[in-house]
Amino acid sequence: MTSTDAIDWRACGKEPGAECGTLAVPVDWAKPDGPQVSPNMTRRKATGQRIGALFYNPSVPV
C-alpha cells in the first residue's frame, strides 16, 4: 500500500449521506506483499464543525 492509495467512496444503503468503500490492506503488516483483506467501511461526512474522525472495528475475525 502506498500513500497514493485511496478509498473509492460511493453511495450505499438506504440512509441519505452514507458512503461505503473498501481498501485492501495486508493481513500481516510485517509481510506487506502477503495475503490481504478488504474491510468494508461506511462513513458519514460531518454536518457541523469537524473535530476529528472515529474509526470503529466491531471485532471482525479475519
All heavy atoms as TSV, in Angstrom:
chain	resi	resn	atom	element	x	y	z
A	1	MET	N	N	0.849	-1.175	0.000
A	1	MET	CA	C	0.000	0.000	0.000
A	1	MET	C	C	0.895	1.239	0.000
A	1	MET	O	O	1.885	1.294	0.692
A	1	MET	CB	C	-0.886	-0.024	1.250
A	1	MET	CG	C	-1.938	1.026	1.230
A	1	MET	SD	S	-3.264	0.735	2.412
A	1	MET	CE	C	-2.497	1.198	3.936
A	2	THR	N	N	0.496	2.213	-0.779
A	2	THR	CA	C	1.287	3.439	-0.846
A	2	THR	C	C	0.445	4.619	-0.405
A	2	THR	O	O	-0.771	4.514	-0.243
A	2	THR	CB	C	1.782	3.693	-2.281
A	2	THR	OG1	O	0.649	3.995	-3.090
A	2	THR	CG2	C	2.539	2.506	-2.841
A	3	SER	N	N	1.089	5.749	-0.261
A	3	SER	CA	C	0.362	6.946	0.158
A	3	SER	C	C	-0.603	7.425	-0.920
A	3	SER	O	O	-1.453	8.252	-0.662
A	3	SER	CB	C	1.335	8.056	0.519
A	3	SER	OG	O	2.103	8.398	-0.615
A	4	THR	N	N	-0.508	6.890	-2.145
A	4	THR	CA	C	-1.427	7.296	-3.204
A	4	THR	C	C	-2.685	6.433	-3.240
A	4	THR	O	O	-3.605	6.721	-3.988
A	4	THR	CB	C	-0.739	7.244	-4.582
A	4	THR	OG1	O	-0.309	5.904	-4.831
A	4	THR	CG2	C	0.438	8.199	-4.653
A	5	ASP	N	N	-2.719	5.338	-2.454
A	5	ASP	CA	C	-3.918	4.507	-2.389
A	5	ASP	C	C	-5.044	5.308	-1.744
A	5	ASP	O	O	-4.826	6.084	-0.831
A	5	ASP	CB	C	-3.670	3.241	-1.562
A	5	ASP	CG	C	-2.734	2.268	-2.258
A	5	ASP	OD1	O	-2.716	2.263	-3.498
A	5	ASP	OD2	O	-2.037	1.527	-1.561
A	6	ALA	N	N	-6.246	5.103	-2.239
A	6	ALA	CA	C	-7.388	5.820	-1.691
A	6	ALA	C	C	-8.595	4.892	-1.650
A	6	ALA	O	O	-8.650	3.896	-2.353
A	6	ALA	CB	C	-7.704	7.044	-2.539
A	7	ILE	N	N	-9.548	5.261	-0.847
A	7	ILE	CA	C	-10.791	4.518	-0.765
A	7	ILE	C	C	-11.731	5.084	-1.813
A	7	ILE	O	O	-11.901	6.296	-1.917
A	7	ILE	CB	C	-11.402	4.645	0.639
A	7	ILE	CG1	C	-10.429	4.080	1.672
A	7	ILE	CG2	C	-12.746	3.932	0.714
A	7	ILE	CD1	C	-10.797	4.413	3.106
A	8	ASP	N	N	-12.330	4.222	-2.606
A	8	ASP	CA	C	-13.293	4.644	-3.619
A	8	ASP	C	C	-14.665	4.717	-2.957
A	8	ASP	O	O	-15.396	3.738	-2.913
A	8	ASP	CB	C	-13.297	3.652	-4.786
A	8	ASP	CG	C	-14.229	4.061	-5.907
A	8	ASP	OD1	O	-14.558	5.262	-6.005
A	8	ASP	OD2	O	-14.635	3.181	-6.685
A	9	TRP	N	N	-15.011	5.879	-2.394
A	9	TRP	CA	C	-16.281	6.051	-1.696
A	9	TRP	C	C	-17.417	6.141	-2.703
A	9	TRP	O	O	-17.295	6.768	-3.743
A	9	TRP	CB	C	-16.260	7.314	-0.835
A	9	TRP	CG	C	-15.281	7.251	0.280
A	9	TRP	CD1	C	-14.101	7.924	0.367
A	9	TRP	CD2	C	-15.380	6.474	1.481
A	9	TRP	NE1	N	-13.464	7.621	1.544
A	9	TRP	CE2	C	-14.224	6.728	2.250
A	9	TRP	CE3	C	-16.334	5.586	1.975
A	9	TRP	CZ2	C	-13.993	6.128	3.488
A	9	TRP	CZ3	C	-16.101	4.983	3.208
A	9	TRP	CH2	C	-14.953	5.255	3.946
A	10	ARG	N	N	-18.557	5.488	-2.378
A	10	ARG	CA	C	-19.749	5.528	-3.217
A	10	ARG	C	C	-20.987	5.493	-2.338
A	10	ARG	O	O	-20.925	5.031	-1.198
A	10	ARG	CB	C	-19.755	4.360	-4.194
A	10	ARG	CG	C	-19.792	3.004	-3.491
A	10	ARG	CD	C	-19.424	1.857	-4.428
A	10	ARG	NE	N	-19.382	0.595	-3.730
A	10	ARG	CZ	C	-18.429	0.178	-2.901
A	10	ARG	NH1	N	-17.393	0.956	-2.663
A	10	ARG	NH2	N	-18.488	-0.977	-2.310
A	11	ALA	N	N	-22.096	5.972	-2.861
A	11	ALA	CA	C	-23.347	5.966	-2.103
A	11	ALA	C	C	-23.738	4.523	-1.787
A	11	ALA	O	O	-23.507	3.616	-2.587
A	11	ALA	CB	C	-24.447	6.643	-2.916
A	12	CYS	N	N	-24.306	4.323	-0.595
A	12	CYS	CA	C	-24.727	2.975	-0.222
A	12	CYS	C	C	-25.868	3.028	0.785
A	12	CYS	O	O	-26.091	4.045	1.440
A	12	CYS	CB	C	-23.570	2.182	0.358
A	12	CYS	SG	S	-22.976	2.778	1.943
A	13	GLY	N	N	-26.553	1.936	0.916
A	13	GLY	CA	C	-27.599	1.825	1.923
A	13	GLY	C	C	-28.794	2.713	1.630
A	13	GLY	O	O	-28.868	3.398	0.614
A	14	LYS	N	N	-29.741	2.674	2.544
A	14	LYS	CA	C	-30.971	3.441	2.383
A	14	LYS	C	C	-30.896	4.789	3.088
A	14	LYS	O	O	-31.804	5.593	2.981
A	14	LYS	CB	C	-32.148	2.638	2.937
A	14	LYS	CG	C	-32.396	1.356	2.170
A	14	LYS	CD	C	-33.546	0.578	2.754
A	14	LYS	CE	C	-33.733	-0.725	2.000
A	14	LYS	NZ	N	-34.851	-1.501	2.518
A	15	GLU	N	N	-29.837	5.028	3.830
A	15	GLU	CA	C	-29.680	6.284	4.571
A	15	GLU	C	C	-29.026	7.343	3.689
A	15	GLU	O	O	-27.946	7.120	3.149
A	15	GLU	CB	C	-28.822	6.068	5.810
A	15	GLU	CG	C	-29.447	5.151	6.836
A	15	GLU	CD	C	-30.668	5.754	7.488
A	15	GLU	OE1	O	-30.696	6.992	7.686
A	15	GLU	OE2	O	-31.613	5.009	7.765
A	16	PRO	N	N	-29.670	8.495	3.517
A	16	PRO	CA	C	-29.037	9.553	2.730
A	16	PRO	C	C	-27.727	10.010	3.373
A	16	PRO	O	O	-27.635	10.121	4.588
A	16	PRO	CB	C	-30.055	10.693	2.748
A	16	PRO	CG	C	-31.276	10.172	3.402
A	16	PRO	CD	C	-30.949	8.875	4.058
A	17	GLY	N	N	-26.730	10.221	2.556
A	17	GLY	CA	C	-25.454	10.713	3.060
A	17	GLY	C	C	-24.455	9.637	3.434
A	17	GLY	O	O	-23.294	9.925	3.663
A	18	ALA	N	N	-24.883	8.369	3.505
A	18	ALA	CA	C	-23.954	7.285	3.836
A	18	ALA	C	C	-23.130	6.936	2.598
A	18	ALA	O	O	-23.641	6.891	1.490
A	18	ALA	CB	C	-24.702	6.061	4.329
A	19	GLU	N	N	-21.838	6.720	2.804
A	19	GLU	CA	C	-20.947	6.315	1.726
A	19	GLU	C	C	-20.203	5.060	2.159
A	19	GLU	O	O	-19.827	4.925	3.321
A	19	GLU	CB	C	-19.945	7.416	1.412
A	19	GLU	CG	C	-20.588	8.686	0.883
A	19	GLU	CD	C	-19.572	9.769	0.634
A	19	GLU	OE1	O	-18.753	10.057	1.532
A	19	GLU	OE2	O	-19.597	10.331	-0.461
A	20	CYS	N	N	-19.999	4.135	1.220
A	20	CYS	CA	C	-19.317	2.878	1.514
A	20	CYS	C	C	-18.078	2.732	0.631
A	20	CYS	O	O	-18.019	3.282	-0.457
A	20	CYS	CB	C	-20.243	1.697	1.249
A	20	CYS	SG	S	-21.649	1.631	2.348
A	21	GLY	N	N	-17.113	1.967	1.118
A	21	GLY	CA	C	-15.914	1.703	0.342
A	21	GLY	C	C	-15.105	0.589	0.975
A	21	GLY	O	O	-15.412	0.121	2.073
A	22	THR	N	N	-14.079	0.143	0.275
A	22	THR	CA	C	-13.145	-0.862	0.786
A	22	THR	C	C	-11.729	-0.418	0.450
A	22	THR	O	O	-11.514	0.394	-0.451
A	22	THR	CB	C	-13.391	-2.252	0.163
A	22	THR	OG1	O	-13.242	-2.165	-1.250
A	22	THR	CG2	C	-14.776	-2.796	0.507
A	23	LEU	N	N	-10.767	-0.970	1.156
A	23	LEU	CA	C	-9.363	-0.709	0.882
A	23	LEU	C	C	-8.588	-1.964	1.253
A	23	LEU	O	O	-8.677	-2.439	2.385
A	23	LEU	CB	C	-8.853	0.478	1.708
A	23	LEU	CG	C	-7.377	0.833	1.531
A	23	LEU	CD1	C	-7.101	1.312	0.114
A	23	LEU	CD2	C	-6.952	1.889	2.535
A	24	ALA	N	N	-7.866	-2.531	0.300
A	24	ALA	CA	C	-7.082	-3.734	0.555
A	24	ALA	C	C	-5.878	-3.394	1.438
A	24	ALA	O	O	-5.141	-2.457	1.153
A	24	ALA	CB	C	-6.608	-4.348	-0.755
A	25	VAL	N	N	-5.733	-4.148	2.522
A	25	VAL	CA	C	-4.613	-3.969	3.444
A	25	VAL	C	C	-4.020	-5.335	3.769
A	25	VAL	O	O	-4.711	-6.349	3.705
A	25	VAL	CB	C	-5.046	-3.255	4.750
A	25	VAL	CG1	C	-5.498	-1.832	4.463
A	25	VAL	CG2	C	-6.139	-4.031	5.452
A	26	PRO	N	N	-2.737	-5.403	4.116
A	26	PRO	CA	C	-2.118	-6.689	4.439
A	26	PRO	C	C	-2.708	-7.289	5.717
A	26	PRO	O	O	-3.017	-6.571	6.667
A	26	PRO	CB	C	-0.643	-6.358	4.656
A	26	PRO	CG	C	-0.464	-4.944	4.261
A	26	PRO	CD	C	-1.787	-4.301	4.188
A	27	VAL	N	N	-2.856	-8.601	5.723
A	27	VAL	CA	C	-3.278	-9.300	6.928
A	27	VAL	C	C	-2.187	-9.166	7.988
A	27	VAL	O	O	-2.469	-8.973	9.165
A	27	VAL	CB	C	-3.566	-10.793	6.629
A	27	VAL	CG1	C	-3.811	-11.581	7.908
A	27	VAL	CG2	C	-4.758	-10.920	5.689
A	28	ASP	N	N	-0.931	-9.226	7.550
A	28	ASP	CA	C	0.224	-9.097	8.439
A	28	ASP	C	C	1.085	-7.954	7.910
A	28	ASP	O	O	1.685	-8.054	6.840
A	28	ASP	CB	C	1.014	-10.405	8.440
A	28	ASP	CG	C	2.216	-10.397	9.365
A	28	ASP	OD1	O	2.596	-9.313	9.885
A	28	ASP	OD2	O	2.794	-11.483	9.588
A	29	TRP	N	N	1.144	-6.848	8.664
A	29	TRP	CA	C	1.900	-5.676	8.205
A	29	TRP	C	C	3.387	-5.972	8.052
A	29	TRP	O	O	4.103	-5.263	7.344
A	29	TRP	CB	C	1.680	-4.491	9.141
A	29	TRP	CG	C	0.320	-3.903	8.948
A	29	TRP	CD1	C	-0.795	-4.158	9.699
A	29	TRP	CD2	C	-0.101	-3.007	7.927
A	29	TRP	NE1	N	-1.884	-3.469	9.206
A	29	TRP	CE2	C	-1.478	-2.746	8.118
A	29	TRP	CE3	C	0.535	-2.382	6.869
A	29	TRP	CZ2	C	-2.218	-1.909	7.294
A	29	TRP	CZ3	C	-0.206	-1.536	6.045
A	29	TRP	CH2	C	-1.557	-1.312	6.262
A	30	ALA	N	N	3.889	-7.036	8.691
A	30	ALA	CA	C	5.294	-7.422	8.528
A	30	ALA	C	C	5.524	-8.090	7.171
A	30	ALA	O	O	6.659	-8.278	6.754
A	30	ALA	CB	C	5.714	-8.358	9.662
A	31	LYS	N	N	4.427	-8.480	6.490
A	31	LYS	CA	C	4.505	-9.109	5.167
A	31	LYS	C	C	3.578	-8.347	4.218
A	31	LYS	O	O	2.520	-8.841	3.832
A	31	LYS	CB	C	4.087	-10.577	5.258
A	31	LYS	CG	C	4.958	-11.391	6.181
A	31	LYS	CD	C	4.437	-12.806	6.320
A	31	LYS	CE	C	5.259	-13.559	7.346
A	31	LYS	NZ	N	4.695	-14.874	7.602
A	32	PRO	N	N	3.971	-7.131	3.830
A	32	PRO	CA	C	3.076	-6.279	3.028
A	32	PRO	C	C	2.696	-6.855	1.673
A	32	PRO	O	O	1.682	-6.475	1.105
A	32	PRO	CB	C	3.852	-4.971	2.879
A	32	PRO	CG	C	5.264	-5.313	3.174
A	32	PRO	CD	C	5.250	-6.496	4.100
A	33	ASP	N	N	3.488	-7.795	1.135
A	33	ASP	CA	C	3.161	-8.411	-0.152
A	33	ASP	C	C	2.421	-9.733	0.015
A	33	ASP	O	O	2.147	-10.427	-0.962
A	33	ASP	CB	C	4.431	-8.625	-0.979
A	33	ASP	CG	C	5.082	-7.310	-1.378
A	33	ASP	OD1	O	4.332	-6.340	-1.627
A	33	ASP	OD2	O	6.325	-7.248	-1.423
A	34	GLY	N	N	2.087	-10.084	1.251
A	34	GLY	CA	C	1.382	-11.330	1.536
A	34	GLY	C	C	-0.121	-11.193	1.349
A	34	GLY	O	O	-0.598	-10.269	0.682
A	35	PRO	N	N	-0.869	-12.108	1.950
A	35	PRO	CA	C	-2.336	-12.075	1.825
A	35	PRO	C	C	-2.912	-10.748	2.293
A	35	PRO	O	O	-2.374	-10.097	3.185
A	35	PRO	CB	C	-2.791	-13.212	2.744
A	35	PRO	CG	C	-1.612	-14.082	2.935
A	35	PRO	CD	C	-0.409	-13.200	2.800
A	36	GLN	N	N	-4.008	-10.367	1.655
A	36	GLN	CA	C	-4.659	-9.105	2.001
A	36	GLN	C	C	-6.121	-9.334	2.374
A	36	GLN	O	O	-6.704	-10.350	2.028
A	36	GLN	CB	C	-4.583	-8.128	0.828
A	36	GLN	CG	C	-3.175	-7.710	0.509
A	36	GLN	CD	C	-3.141	-6.555	-0.474
A	36	GLN	OE1	O	-4.065	-6.335	-1.243
A	36	GLN	NE2	N	-2.049	-5.808	-0.451
A	37	VAL	N	N	-6.673	-8.376	3.062
A	37	VAL	CA	C	-8.086	-8.361	3.422
A	37	VAL	C	C	-8.622	-6.988	3.032
A	37	VAL	O	O	-7.885	-6.010	3.049
A	37	VAL	CB	C	-8.289	-8.661	4.926
A	37	VAL	CG1	C	-7.659	-7.607	5.792
A	37	VAL	CG2	C	-9.748	-8.841	5.252
A	38	SER	N	N	-9.888	-6.935	2.633
A	38	SER	CA	C	-10.508	-5.669	2.220
A	38	SER	C	C	-11.715	-5.391	3.106
A	38	SER	O	O	-12.836	-5.774	2.783
A	38	SER	CB	C	-10.941	-5.733	0.755
A	38	SER	OG	O	-9.831	-5.876	-0.079
A	39	PRO	N	N	-11.497	-4.730	4.255
A	39	PRO	CA	C	-12.622	-4.458	5.149
A	39	PRO	C	C	-13.615	-3.480	4.512
A	39	PRO	O	O	-13.220	-2.559	3.791
A	39	PRO	CB	C	-11.971	-3.849	6.386
A	39	PRO	CG	C	-10.644	-3.347	5.926
A	39	PRO	CD	C	-10.242	-4.189	4.759
A	40	ASN	N	N	-14.893	-3.718	4.764
A	40	ASN	CA	C	-15.942	-2.790	4.332
A	40	ASN	C	C	-15.985	-1.631	5.304
A	40	ASN	O	O	-15.883	-1.819	6.512
A	40	ASN	CB	C	-17.301	-3.484	4.306
A	40	ASN	CG	C	-17.368	-4.556	3.262
A	40	ASN	OD1	O	-16.980	-4.334	2.127
A	40	ASN	ND2	N	-17.842	-5.729	3.625
A	41	MET	N	N	-16.148	-0.423	4.781
A	41	MET	CA	C	-16.207	0.771	5.615
A	41	MET	C	C	-17.403	1.608	5.205
A	41	MET	O	O	-17.789	1.618	4.040
A	41	MET	CB	C	-14.924	1.582	5.461
A	41	MET	CG	C	-13.702	0.857	5.977
A	41	MET	SD	S	-12.203	1.774	5.636
A	41	MET	CE	C	-11.793	1.056	4.053
A	42	THR	N	N	-17.985	2.289	6.176
A	42	THR	CA	C	-19.070	3.229	5.920
A	42	THR	C	C	-18.708	4.538	6.597
A	42	THR	O	O	-18.157	4.536	7.691
A	42	THR	CB	C	-20.406	2.713	6.498
A	42	THR	OG1	O	-20.673	1.426	5.946
A	42	THR	CG2	C	-21.553	3.649	6.169
A	43	ARG	N	N	-19.018	5.639	5.947
A	43	ARG	CA	C	-18.734	6.935	6.556
A	43	ARG	C	C	-19.900	7.881	6.327
A	43	ARG	O	O	-20.703	7.718	5.418
A	43	ARG	CB	C	-17.454	7.554	6.017
A	43	ARG	CG	C	-17.598	8.161	4.635
A	43	ARG	CD	C	-16.349	8.890	4.223
A	43	ARG	NE	N	-16.488	9.444	2.877
A	43	ARG	CZ	C	-15.562	10.136	2.273
A	43	ARG	NH1	N	-14.414	10.356	2.882
A	43	ARG	NH2	N	-15.751	10.610	1.062
A	44	ARG	N	N	-19.939	8.860	7.173
A	44	ARG	CA	C	-20.865	9.984	7.027
A	44	ARG	C	C	-20.030	11.243	7.220
A	44	ARG	O	O	-19.281	11.346	8.183
A	44	ARG	CB	C	-21.960	9.944	8.083
A	44	ARG	CG	C	-22.930	8.831	7.883
A	44	ARG	CD	C	-24.036	8.948	8.923
A	44	ARG	NE	N	-24.970	7.872	8.770
A	44	ARG	CZ	C	-26.014	7.899	7.954
A	44	ARG	NH1	N	-26.244	8.964	7.220
A	44	ARG	NH2	N	-26.826	6.890	7.854
A	45	LYS	N	N	-20.154	12.160	6.309
A	45	LYS	CA	C	-19.398	13.402	6.415
A	45	LYS	C	C	-19.985	14.278	7.511
A	45	LYS	O	O	-21.181	14.230	7.785
A	45	LYS	CB	C	-19.401	14.139	5.082
A	45	LYS	CG	C	-18.608	13.403	4.019
A	45	LYS	CD	C	-18.519	14.212	2.755
A	45	LYS	CE	C	-17.671	13.467	1.737
A	45	LYS	NZ	N	-17.537	14.229	0.492
A	46	ALA	N	N	-19.138	15.063	8.125
A	46	ALA	CA	C	-19.561	15.969	9.189
A	46	ALA	C	C	-20.562	16.984	8.639
A	46	ALA	O	O	-20.441	17.447	7.511
A	46	ALA	CB	C	-18.360	16.698	9.776
A	47	THR	N	N	-21.553	17.305	9.453
A	47	THR	CA	C	-22.530	18.319	9.047
A	47	THR	C	C	-22.282	19.635	9.775
A	47	THR	O	O	-22.871	20.643	9.438
A	47	THR	CB	C	-23.968	17.850	9.335
A	47	THR	OG1	O	-24.081	17.556	10.729
A	47	THR	CG2	C	-24.307	16.621	8.522
A	48	GLY	N	N	-21.441	19.604	10.767
A	48	GLY	CA	C	-21.113	20.809	11.527
A	48	GLY	C	C	-19.610	20.983	11.549
A	48	GLY	O	O	-18.915	20.649	10.584
A	49	GLN	N	N	-19.101	21.448	12.666
A	49	GLN	CA	C	-17.658	21.641	12.816
A	49	GLN	C	C	-16.959	20.286	12.847
A	49	GLN	O	O	-17.353	19.387	13.591
A	49	GLN	CB	C	-17.355	22.393	14.114
A	49	GLN	CG	C	-15.883	22.612	14.331
A	49	GLN	CD	C	-15.597	23.282	15.665
A	49	GLN	OE1	O	-16.491	23.522	16.456
A	49	GLN	NE2	N	-14.344	23.569	15.913
A	50	ARG	N	N	-15.929	20.139	12.037
A	50	ARG	CA	C	-15.149	18.894	12.015
A	50	ARG	C	C	-14.125	18.948	13.129
A	50	ARG	O	O	-13.322	19.859	13.195
A	50	ARG	CB	C	-14.471	18.735	10.670
A	50	ARG	CG	C	-15.477	18.558	9.533
A	50	ARG	CD	C	-14.799	18.524	8.202
A	50	ARG	NE	N	-13.932	17.350	8.147
A	50	ARG	CZ	C	-13.257	16.972	7.085
A	50	ARG	NH1	N	-13.316	17.686	5.989
A	50	ARG	NH2	N	-12.489	15.909	7.094
A	51	ILE	N	N	-14.145	17.951	14.007
A	51	ILE	CA	C	-13.202	17.943	15.125
A	51	ILE	C	C	-12.326	16.693	15.128
A	51	ILE	O	O	-11.520	16.501	16.016
A	51	ILE	CB	C	-13.922	18.079	16.485
A	51	ILE	CG1	C	-14.938	16.966	16.678
A	51	ILE	CG2	C	-14.580	19.445	16.583
A	51	ILE	CD1	C	-15.548	16.924	18.063
A	52	GLY	N	N	-12.492	15.797	14.167
A	52	GLY	CA	C	-11.681	14.596	14.120
A	52	GLY	C	C	-12.428	13.464	13.456
A	52	GLY	O	O	-13.458	13.661	12.832
A	53	ALA	N	N	-11.900	12.254	13.605
A	53	ALA	CA	C	-12.503	11.083	12.990
A	53	ALA	C	C	-12.652	9.991	14.036
A	53	ALA	O	O	-11.897	9.913	15.002
A	53	ALA	CB	C	-11.624	10.589	11.852
A	54	LEU	N	N	-13.637	9.148	13.841
A	54	LEU	CA	C	-13.865	7.982	14.688
A	54	LEU	C	C	-13.803	6.758	13.812
A	54	LEU	O	O	-14.497	6.690	12.793
A	54	LEU	CB	C	-15.239	8.066	15.365
A	54	LEU	CG	C	-15.703	6.800	16.077
A	54	LEU	CD1	C	-14.807	6.533	17.297
A	54	LEU	CD2	C	-17.151	6.934	16.498
A	55	PHE	N	N	-12.933	5.804	14.155
A	55	PHE	CA	C	-12.853	4.549	13.432
A	55	PHE	C	C	-13.267	3.463	14.399
A	55	PHE	O	O	-12.697	3.344	15.485
A	55	PHE	CB	C	-11.432	4.294	12.920
A	55	PHE	CG	C	-11.351	3.067	12.054
A	55	PHE	CD1	C	-11.663	3.153	10.719
A	55	PHE	CD2	C	-10.969	1.856	12.598
A	55	PHE	CE1	C	-11.597	2.013	9.914
A	55	PHE	CE2	C	-10.899	0.720	11.795
A	55	PHE	CZ	C	-11.221	0.794	10.444
A	56	TYR	N	N	-14.256	2.680	14.034
A	56	TYR	CA	C	-14.796	1.656	14.906
A	56	TYR	C	C	-14.717	0.314	14.217
A	56	TYR	O	O	-15.170	0.154	13.084
A	56	TYR	CB	C	-16.261	2.006	15.226
A	56	TYR	CG	C	-17.020	0.941	15.958
A	56	TYR	CD1	C	-16.732	0.649	17.282
A	56	TYR	CD2	C	-18.028	0.232	15.332
A	56	TYR	CE1	C	-17.438	-0.328	17.968
A	56	TYR	CE2	C	-18.728	-0.743	16.003
A	56	TYR	CZ	C	-18.430	-1.024	17.325
A	56	TYR	OH	O	-19.122	-1.991	17.988
A	57	ASN	N	N	-14.100	-0.675	14.857
A	57	ASN	CA	C	-13.982	-2.033	14.323
A	57	ASN	C	C	-14.646	-2.975	15.308
A	57	ASN	O	O	-14.095	-3.256	16.362
A	57	ASN	CB	C	-12.514	-2.404	14.133
A	57	ASN	CG	C	-12.345	-3.801	13.571
A	57	ASN	OD1	O	-13.305	-4.523	13.392
A	57	ASN	ND2	N	-11.124	-4.177	13.295
A	58	PRO	N	N	-15.831	-3.482	14.978
A	58	PRO	CA	C	-16.554	-4.332	15.920
A	58	PRO	C	C	-16.033	-5.766	15.982
A	58	PRO	O	O	-16.777	-6.725	15.810
A	58	PRO	CB	C	-17.987	-4.262	15.414
A	58	PRO	CG	C	-17.834	-4.097	13.949
A	58	PRO	CD	C	-16.594	-3.245	13.771
A	59	SER	N	N	-14.736	-5.957	16.177
A	59	SER	CA	C	-14.158	-7.276	16.405
A	59	SER	C	C	-14.459	-8.261	15.275
A	59	SER	O	O	-14.971	-9.338	15.499
A	59	SER	CB	C	-14.684	-7.845	17.720
A	59	SER	OG	O	-13.653	-8.122	18.578
A	60	VAL	N	N	-14.139	-7.876	14.070
A	60	VAL	CA	C	-14.388	-8.736	12.910
A	60	VAL	C	C	-13.247	-9.734	12.782
A	60	VAL	O	O	-12.089	-9.347	12.690
A	60	VAL	CB	C	-14.500	-7.880	11.631
A	60	VAL	CG1	C	-14.717	-8.746	10.412
A	60	VAL	CG2	C	-15.617	-6.864	11.789
A	61	PRO	N	N	-13.555	-11.050	12.738
A	61	PRO	CA	C	-12.476	-12.035	12.578
A	61	PRO	C	C	-11.941	-12.016	11.154
A	61	PRO	O	O	-12.658	-11.694	10.206
A	61	PRO	CB	C	-13.166	-13.358	12.874
A	61	PRO	CG	C	-14.603	-13.125	12.603
A	61	PRO	CD	C	-14.862	-11.661	12.882
A	62	VAL	N	N	-10.679	-12.349	11.010
A	62	VAL	CA	C	-10.033	-12.401	9.675
A	62	VAL	C	C	-9.924	-13.842	9.259
A	62	VAL	O	O	-9.631	-14.708	9.982
A	62	VAL	CB	C	-8.644	-11.750	9.711
A	62	VAL	CG1	C	-7.973	-11.883	8.367
A	62	VAL	CG2	C	-8.778	-10.314	10.100
